[in-house]
Amino acid sequence: MNDGISSDYSDLDIQALVDGALEDDQKRRMRQVILNNPHAATRYEQLMEQKNLLLRWWNKTGGGH
């Protein structure tokens, strides 16, 4: 399915979604991209895994306290 949404994104858009830095309409658009584009979905999963690993490390080390 090529609705114009799946190919209209950048890696920075995915990073912003992972970081919670998008407005609601942008979040909805990027979620559609991820649902319809396997490459975007894979990248999103990679970035979420990286974020979760970093959060676990940060909490394990005391979070900078």
Secondary structure, DSSP 8 states (H G I E B T S, - for coil): ---SSTTS--HHHHHHHHHT-S-HHHHHHHHHHHHH-HHHHHHHHHHHHHHHHHHHHHHHTTTT-
